[in-house]
Structure formats: structure tokens, C-alpha cells
Amino acid sequence: MSRDQADLVKKAKRRVMQDYMARWPLFMSEAVVEEFGDKGWAVIEGVAKRIGRERAQLLKDALEIDVNDARSLGKVFDFEDGMNGVSGEWVESGKKRAVKRETRCAAAEIFKDFPNYCGRLMCTLARATIEELNPKATLNDFSQGKLLAKGDDCCEVCVTIRD
């Protein structure tokens, strides 16, 4: 196989993985919301909540999460970011409040076509996981803050534990 052909195969593999990991669920969500509006959102968010709750205990055990420490709860984001081509840094790392600024996302350009996929759907998934781990923990509403998919310079994640 020539170098050009090998590069083309590599590009094709990347595109197919993007389709499976980002474009397919994004397009499906967008189509459901377009067709069914708020009822569509309710179904999609219901699935995201279920997945978030179901994965919580496994992530807690695998990542050794201290559920009473906001930064430790943030390990959920570190884990997902590492799998999804997202990078950033924790700018606040307290036990009661932790803030991460994610400045690079491999799928941000794709998500710009439907920013609510990140801002609403992925937030629902993450919130369900965090709240399942600690009902006193809260997660900021991604759609109301900074979001790369909206053209901002970062996505901002804030985990807070109420007294």
C-alpha cells in the first residue's frame, strides 16, 4: 500500500469513528428533536439519565472516586475527556467546588451544527452520573455557560457539593 493510500485509509477510519461516536448520535438526536420537539427531548434526556445513573457505580469503583469531594467527582470528566479527544485543566480543585476549562474537543466542529447535543444532552448524562454518586452534588448547566460548540473559547464544567 502506498503512503498516500495508507493516509487515505487512516482518514477513512477516523471519519467512520467520528460517525459512530459523534455524528450518528448527534444527527439522531437532532432529528428526534426536530420531529417531536419537547417530547423528543424528554425521551432523549430520559435515556441519558438512565445511562448516567447506571454507569455511576462502575465509574466510582474504577476511578476510585470520593463522592464527598468535588474534584474527585470530576474524575468522571477526566475519564471521558481522555476517550473523546477533549483536553483542558482544572482551574479550581476544592472539596466543595471544582471547575474545569476544556479548551480542545475533537468533535466541537461537528457539534456546532447542534450545540444542544453537548449543552443539553451530554450535560444531562453527566449530571445524572454526578447526582447518582452524591445527591448533594450539582453540575452547572452547560447550555447556559461557555461551550466550544457555541463558538466559545472553552467548555466550563463546575461540580459543587452543597452542605
BELJOKA-V732105 format. One record per run of one state. SS is the DSSP state (@ for helix, = for strand, . for the rest). FROM is the first residue (numbers start at 1). TO is the last residue. If there is no record, write none. Layout:
ss from to
SS FROM TO
SS FROM TO
This chain:
ss from to
. 1 2
@ 3 63
. 64 69
@ 70 73
. 74 74
@ 75 84
. 85 85
= 86 93
. 94 96
= 97 105
. 106 107
@ 108 114
. 115 115
@ 116 133
. 134 136
= 137 139
. 140 141
@ 142 144
. 145 147
@ 148 150
. 151 154
= 155 161
. 162 163
